[in-house]
């Protein structure tokens, strides 16, 4: 059996924090907009940014569309939540993605959780 990893938007991070009752392994789609040492920024369309906590061997590139699988975690200094990256898949050029479709899929799966995640 595979691990459940709900698709989320940045506004859903709090619901998958380890202190919540939900699973905290998630998937999120976005464009890598910055990389700084062991952190990165994933811009999720018009839904905001997510800070990524990277492994040393992470092979992400700025400007690429990626799907990240990871665990929601507290950021250092109490600056909110981020995602500790477990793995990622490059999806190519962000210009080729209709992010609105992804948003609709995420919203649908969160409306009918019993079908998708429970």
Buried (B, 14 or more C-beta within 10 A) or exposed (E): EEEEBBBBBBEBBEBBBEEEEBBBBBBBBBBBEEBEEEBBBBBBBEBEBBBBBBEEEBEBEEEBBBBBBBBBBBEEEEEEBBBBBBEBEEBEEBEEBEBEEBBEEBEEBBEEEEEBBE
